[in-house]
Amino acid sequence: MSEPRIGVYVCHCGFNIAGTVDVKKVAEYAKTLPNVVVAKDYVFMCSEPGQDLIKKDIKEQNLNRVVVAACSPSLHEVTFRTAVMEAGLNKYLMEMANIREHCSWVHHDKEKATEKAKEIVRMAVAKARYLEPLEELEVEAEQSALVLGGGVAGLRAALELANYGFQVYLVEKSPTIGGKAALIGYVDPKTRGAEIVNKMFEMVKECPRIKIFTNSELIQLGGFAGNYTAKIRVNPRYVNDKCTRCGECEEVCPIEVSNEYNFGLNRRKAIFLPFSNAFPPYYAVDHRVCVKCGECEKVCRFGAINLKEEPKIVELKVGALIVATGYDPYRPFKGEYGYGLHGNIITLFQLERMLDPESPTKGELIIGGKIPKNIAFIQCVGSRNTTPGSREYCSRMCCTTAINNAIKIKEKYPDTNVYIIYKDIMTYGSDESLYEEAGKKLVQFVKFEDKIPKVLITPEGLFIEVFEYTIQENIRIPVDAIVLSIGMLPPRDLEELIAVTRVSCGTEGFVREAHLKLAPVEAPTKGLFLAGCITGPKNILESIRMGSAAAAKAMSLLSKGKLKIEPMIAQVSEEKCSGCAICVGVCPYGAISIKKVNGDRIAYVEKALCMGCGTCNAACPSGAMQHLGFKDVQLLAQTRAVFGEVR
């Protein structure tokens, strides 16, 4: 490339920079630096006139490098890259010098801040002399998506994508789609979770672009955004669509286990129908407990059961992946608030299921064989505390759910006394109206602070002892039943998901977003999106909205048919590479592998997977890894410039 001709442009940013830095002195200083042919200052470089100034000089001064001394690159790097590109210059021949966040905003002494700004500009100019033109890569994008998880978030995402013409593969680990929303009774005083899910079922059934895999799991994911190869293990259901749901197989099955679809309220057989409106709408065999006695197969008159069915591996080509695998409820340990020691101490999930018309009690509040006259909810069980197995975060939905169910109980059983024993009430947004309604229906709220309530199991019955914070007294409440408002935990199989997809976890154990506020449905890896409770506790409405948002992001990625890939990534020097594979081990994105080139082991970078983090560059012992845009020669030039040496 020809001798560098550099233009330097110093921004006032109103008074954000000019109030602390003498920008005119910085511009005059820049003129003295090697290869700088023009240096100017302007009040707002990011404005249209500011950009036009750069474009004009590129053409008239024949500039082949540009340095903009302004704000953070995260704010306006794209703006200035676009400007130089419109002037006919490769956009990667523009370097930004951050003299706002790194200088004017953190200093008060104008003279010293000006000197520091000069040094920052000197470093940027030194690097700019060694900048190279780079070209974006383009790859074809598969017009299909894989959705992991068949709960409300996953269903919403699948429907959105399918409605816009994309092929969708929906993978659910259990024998039915619908998730926990199909089981939890009333999500507000008038709406059942099953009603919401049933509407989604109908839409899914009518959509030819959604292919559902139940009893299935993702076991391998390769490739990159736009071109993923996913391997799905479809575990045998042992029952096909000839099933008429007659139930004769269930009657003869000798195996009984706790029914997780009723949260342990009753027991089920090894061959079972998850719930009445399950989809697919036929029986399944639980391979974890089935002893293969063959009794169900013998009694089936329709040939719907095949206990010799084997797992299948299905390979799919997809452009994007949406992870919506949900959460697991916290399980109280034995003895926690008396749980497991008395049959009348149940969880909030069990109560919710009990109040659903499809439950074993047909929607009746039957605890210990009768309708309780006094029932108490204890809040924050498994959340907001440091008990082993608990979490310090708030699960957000426990308060609203408890109050919603308290209202249902008071409406159906007005003579039942309902207590909610709480630390803080978290009914955010419009749910505050439920809190007010509960008060009108004479639900009694009992507040505690640091000292948690005690559950007493005595011959006379159940009692709750609590120091009531409002009246500053110890009180004892006699109750017939206790409901533990348990929180939400990350799913138990999250480690397996992390191993396959390379998503990462935050401090609370849920999957981490690329950015909590700016990219809440995107994973750090391009092409991977997140929806529902996989990123933390949410209600059904929030999960559905998040499913739509994740689908929209996936559509924006796939809709153009081609993906552009940032060229500022790792590059291997085959002459220097020793094939040690250290880079393979440290790469957080699985972008590097070892290949044979003329018999030698050489590191290979999959360009579409590389995120340009630079970890391999730092780890390479032979200097074979270079980061385009941050090559050693460029960084060393910047380093020398710190000490006043520009060459």
N, C-alpha and C positions, 0 to 999 in steps of 0.2 A: 504494500500500500504506500501511497505517496507520503511525503513529509507532512506531519501533523500541522494543521492550521486550526487553531482553537479559538472559539469565541466564548467569553465569560460574561454571564448576565446575573447581576446582583439585584435581588428583590428587596424592596422596602417592606412589603407586606403591611402597608399602612404604617402604623407605629409599632407593630409587633416586633419587627426587626430594627427599623430605623430609630425607634425610641431608645435603643440600647447600643446599637452598632452604627458607626459612621460609615454608611454604605458607599458613599462617594470615595472615601479613602480606600475602602476595600477594592472598589472597581479600579481606581488608579494603580493600586498595588498589583492587581492582576495583570495589568498591561506590561509589567516588568518581568513576568514569568516566561520561561522558554516556550516558544511556539504559540504564544498568545498573540493574535493579530488584531483582536478587537475586544474591548471590555466596556460594558455599559451597566448603568443602574436604572431601575424603573420602579414606579410605585407599586404596581401589581403585575408581576411577570406572568401569572396564570391567566390574566384577563386577555381578551381578544387582541387589544393593541400590544400587550406584552408579547404574546405569541407571534404576532405579525412582525414585531421587531426582530425576533430570532430568525423567522423565515426569510425576511428581507436580507439580513446580513449573510445568511448561508448562501444565498444566490449571488449577492453583490460582492462579498468578500471571499467567495469560494471556500467557505469553511468546511472542514471535514471532521471536526470534533466540536462538541458543545458542552459547556459546563454551566449549570444553573445553580446559583447559590441562593437558596430559598428555604422552604419548609421541609418536612419529612418526605422522603420518597413515597411512603405509603399513601400520602395524600394526593400528590400531583405528578408523580413519575409518569403515569400513563398520559397525562395531559401534555407534558413536554416531549415525550417520545412521539406522540401523535403529531405534534407541531413540526418536529425535525423531519419526520417521515413525509409530511405533506410538502416539505421544501425539497424533497428528493434525496435526503440523507438517510442512511440506515439508522433505524431508531435505537439500536444498541450502541451507537456512537455518541450517546448523550449520557453524561454523568451528573448526578446531583450532589451538591454540597449542603448539608443540613446546618444552616447557621441560625435557625429559629429555635427548635427544640433543644439542639445541642449547644446553643450559644446565648442568643438574646433572652430567651425565657428563663435561663438559669443564672444570669449574672445581672449585676446592678452597676458595676464600674464600667463606664462607657469606653474608657481608654483601653482597659484590659480586654473587654469584650471585643473591641475592634481588632486588637492584635490576635485574639484567638480566632476570629472570623477569617483573618488573613491566612492563618495557618491551615484552617479547614479548606479554604479555597486552594491553597498551595498543594495540599494533599490530593484534592480532586483533579487538579490540572495535571499533576504527576501521573496519576492513574490514567487519565484521559489520553495521554500521549501513547499509551499501549493498548487502547481499546481496539477491538476487532469487530468487523461487521458480522452479525449472526443472522441466521434465517430461521423462522418458525417452521416446525414440522407439521405435516398434516397426516391424519390417519382416518380411515373410514370408520364410521360408528354403526354398530349393529342397531337396528331399529326394534329393540326388545329390551325388557328389563326383568330382573329377578327380584321378587319381594319375599323376604324372610319373615314369617310370622303372619298368622291368619286371624289376628284380633282386629278390633275396629280400625286401628291405624293402618295396618297392612291391607285390609279390605278396601279402605278409602283410597289408599295410594294406588292399588291395583285397578280400581274402577276408574279413577281419573286418567291413568295412563292408557287404559284400554279404550276409553271414550274418545281419546285423541288419536287413535289408530295404531298404538304400539302393541306388540305382542307382549303379554305378561305371563310369567311363570310364578305362581304363588306356592310357596313351600311352607308347610305347617308340620311341626313335629308330632302333634297329637293326632288322634283319628278323626277329628272334626275341626272345622274352622269356626271362628266366632270368639275365641278367647274367653276371658273371665267375664266380659260384659254380658255374655249370654246367660250367665249363671247368677248374677248378683242382685236379682230382684228389682226393686225400684231405684232408678238413678235420680229421680226427683219424686215428689209426692204423687205424681200422676203417670209417670212413664216408666215402663219396665225395660231393663237392659235388653231382654230378649226381643222386644218389639223393634228396637233399633237394629239389632243384629239380623232379625228376620227380613227386614226391608233390604238390607245389604245382601243377604243370601239370594233373594229373588233377583236382584240386579246382576249378581255374579252368575247365576244360573243362565240368565238370558244373554250373557255376553260371550260370543264365540272366541274372543281374543284373550280370554283368561283361561289358562290351563292350571288346574289345581293338583298339587301333590300333597296328600296327607300322609301321616306316618312316615314322614321324610325329613332328611336333614342334609345340609350342605357339608360336604366332607373335604372339598378341595376347591380353591379359587385361584386361577392363574390369569395372566394377561394384564390388561391395563384399561383405563377408562375408554369406553367405546368398543372395546374388544376383550371382554372377559370370557374365560372358559370356566364354567362351573360344573362340578361333578356332584350329583345329588344321589344319595343312597335312599331308595324307596324301600322301606321295611315292609315285610308282608303284613297285610291286614287279615289274611286267611279267609275273608268273607268277600264275595263279589256282589255285583249289582243285581244278581238274581234273588237276593235276600228280600223277603216280604215282611220282615219284622214281626213274624208270628210269635217269636219268643220261646219256641219249644227247645231250642238249643240252650237257652239260658236256664231253663228249668232242670235240665239233666246235668248241667255242669257241676262238678263236685267241689270246685275251688271258689272260696269266698275271700275277698279282701275289702279293705276300707274304700269307700267310693269317693275318690278325689273330686268328682264332678258335683258332689253334694257336700264337699268340704268335710267329709267324715261323719255326716249326720246318719248315714246308713252304710250298708255293705253292698257290694256288687259281685258278680261272677267274673271268671276269667274271660268269658265271652259276654259282651255287654253292648248296650246302646248308650252312648254317653249321656244324651238327654233327648227328650221327645222331638225337638226341632233340629237335631244335629244334622250337619251336612258335611260329607255325603250321608244320605238318610238310611244307612244300614249298619248292621252290627259289626263289631271288630273284636279280635282276639288279642288280649294283652300277653305278648310273648314272654314278658318278664315273669309271669306267674303260671302260665299254662303248662300243664304236665303232659300234654299231647296224648291224653287217654283215648281220644277219638269218639267220645260219647256224642258230642255235638254234631260231628260229621255223620254219624250213623242215623241220627234222628232227623236230619234236614231232608225234607222231601223234594227240595228244589235244586239240589246239587250246588248250593251257594257256598259251601265251606270246603276249603282245601288246606289241610294242615301241613301239606308238603311244600307249600309255596315258599319260594326263596327270595331273598333280597335282590333288588335290581339296581344297577348303576346307570344313571341317565346323565348324559353330557349335554350341556346347554351352552349356546353362544349368546351372550347378552351384552348390551352396551352399558348398563348401569345396574347397581345393586342397592336396594332399599332394605335396611335392617329395622325390623319392627317386632322384635321377639318378646317385648313386654317385660313383666316383672314377676316376682314370686312374693306371696304374702309372708310376713314375718311369722314364725312359729314360736309361741311362747315355750320356754323350757318348763319341765315338770316342776310344779310348785310356785311358778311365777304368778303372783296374785291367786294362788290356789289352783291354777290350771292343771288338769290331769289328776287332781286329788278329789274333785267333786264334779259329778255329772252336770250340775246346773251352772257351771262356769264355762262359757263358750266364747268363741271369737266373733268379731263383727262380721266376718265373711260367712260364718255359719248362720248368724241371725239373718243376714240379708238373703241367703239362700232359702232359709226357713219361711220367710215372708213372701216368697215367690209362689204363685199358684202351681207351678210344676214341681215343687219340692216334695220330699217325703211326707211333710205335714200338710200338703195342699194349701199352703199359704197361711196356715194357722200358727199362732205363737204358742207352741207346745214345748215346754222345757221341763224335764223331770216328770212327764206324763200329765202336766196340767198347765193352765194359763197362769203365769205368775201375777201376783197382786202387787209386788214391788220388784222392779228391775232397775239395775244400775249399769251405766256405761262407765268404764274407766279408760280415760284417754291416754295417748302417748305411750302405748305399750309397744316396745321395740323401737321407738323413735324418741329423739330429744333426750337421750340419756346414755350413760356410759356402761350400762350393764353388758356383760359379755354376750356377744351375738346381736346386740342392739346397734342402733345407729344414732349419731348425734344430730343428724338433720331432721327436719320436719317433713313428714310424709304428705302434708298439704291437704289430703282428701279425708282423713279420718274424722275430723271435726264435722265437716259438712255431711258426711255419710252417717255418722252417729245421730246428728240432729234430724236428718231426713227420716231415719228409721224410728227415732223417738216420736216424731210427728205421726208417722203411720200407726205406731202402737197406740197413741192417745186417740187417734181417730177411730180405730177399730175396737179398742178396749178402753173406753174412757174412765173406767174405774181403776185401771192399773196406774200405780204411781211410778213415774219414770224419773230417774236421777242421772245427770251427766256430771261426772267428777273429773274436773279438768285442771290443767295448768294454765293454758291460754286457749282461747277459742279462735280458730283460724278459718273463719268463713269469709274468704276474700271475694271481692267483686259482688255480683248479684246474689250470691249465696247468703249474704248478710240478711236478706229478707227471711230466710229459713230460720235463722237465729231469733229474729223478732217474732215469727209465727210460733216457734216452740215456746217462747215465754208466754204468749197469749193462751196457749193450750195447757199451761201450768206444768210444763216440764221444769223440773227443779235443777238448777245449776249450782254445783258445789265446787268452790275453787280451792286448790292447794298450791303450795309453792315448792320449796326444796324437799320437804319431808313427804315422801310418797305415801299413798293410802295403804292400809293393811287390810287384808282379807282374813277374816276369822271363820274357821269351820268348826262349829260347836255342835253338841247334841241338840241344842235349842234351834239350830239353823245357821244360815249364813249372815255375817255381819261385815260391814266395812267401817273401819276406824280411820278418820281423817281429821287433820287440823284444818278447820275451815278458815281460810285466810281473811275473808270479808268480815266475819264476826270475831275472829281471833279466839276461837274455841275449838277444843277437841269434841268431835261428835261421833256417835255410833249409829249407823243406818242399818236397820234390819232389812234384808232382801231375800227374795225367793230365787233370783237368778242374777248372774253377773255377765256382762258382755265386755270383752277386752277389745278395745279399738286398736287393732294391730296395724303396723305400717307396711310400707312397700320396700322390698329388697331387690337388688339386681338379680336376674334369673340365675338359677343354680348352674346352668351349663354355659355361663358367660365365658369361662376360660377356653372352652372348645371353640366358641365363636371368635374369640380374639386370636387364637392360633391359626384359624383358617382365613379370616378377613383382614387381620393386622390392624383392627381398630384398637384404640387404647382406652384405658379407664381413668376417670377423674378420682379425686380424693374420696368421694363417697361410694365408689365402686361401680357406678353406672358408666356407660360409654361416654367418652368425652367428645364434644362437638368441636368443629374447627374453630369456632368463636361463639361464645355463649350468646352474644347479642347480635353480631353482624352475620354469623353463619350458623344459626341454631339447628338446621336440619342437614348440615354437611359434615361429613367426617374429614379429617385432615387429608386423607387419600382421595384424589380426584376420582369421581365416578361412584363413590360410596355415599349414601345418604341415610339419614336417621329419622325415625318417626316413633311417636308414642313414648311409653314409659321406659324404653331402653336407655334414655338419657336422664331419667329421674322421674319422680312421682308426678302424675298428671291425672286429671279427671277425663271422662269419656269425651266430652266436647273438645277439650284441648288436644287429646290424642287424634281425634278425627281431623281437626284443623291441621295438625302437624303432618298427618298422612297426606293431605292435599298439598301442603307446602313442599314436602319431600318429592311428591310426584311432579310438581311444577318445576322444581330444580332439575330433576332428571330429564324432563321434557326439554328444558332449555339447553341441556347438554347434548341431547340426541337429535333434536329436531332439524339441525342444519345438515345432518348426514355425514359431516366431517368434523373432526376435532383438531384445533390448533394446539400445539404443544410448545411450551416455553423452552427456548434453546439454551437458557442459562442453567445447564445441567453438567453432570460429571462426564469427563472424557478420558479414555485410557490411552496411554502411550504404550503401544505393544512392545517397543524396543526396551522400555524400562521395566515392564511388568514381569515379576518373578513367579506369578501364579500362586502366591502364598495364601490367598483367599481370606485375608483379614478383612478386606472390604466387604466380602459376602456376609460375614458374621455381624458387622456393625451396621449395615444398611437397614434402616427401620422400615423400608418400603418393599423389601424383597426385589429390588431393581437390578441387582448384580448377580451374575452367575459366572462360573468358570467354563470356558470352552477350549477346545484344542484347535490351535492354529499352526499348521505345518509341524504338528507333533508337539508343540509347546503349550503348556497351560497358560491361558491368558484370560484376564478378567474381561467380562462383557457387560456393558450397561444397556439395559432395555430403556431406550430414551423416553418412551411414553410412561414408564413407571417412575422414573427418577423425578424427585421433587426439588432437587437442587439444594439439599440441606447442607452439603459439604462435609458430612461425617466421614465419608470414605477418603476424601482428600486429606483430612487431618490424620487419619489412621494409617494411610499407606506408608510403609517404611522405605520404599524405594523411589518415592516421588513420581510414581507412574500415573497417579490420579490428578487430573487438573479440573478445576471448576470453571467452565466457560463464563466469562464476565468477571471472574475473580481468580485469574491465573496467578501463579507465584510471581511472575514478573510485574504484574499490575499491583499486587499487594505489597511487594517489596519496594516498588517505586513510591507508594503511599507512605510506607514506614520510613524510608529515607527522608521523605519530604517533611516529616514531623521534626526531624533534626536539622532542617534547613537545606538539605541536599536535594537538588532537583537535577536529574540527568536521564 
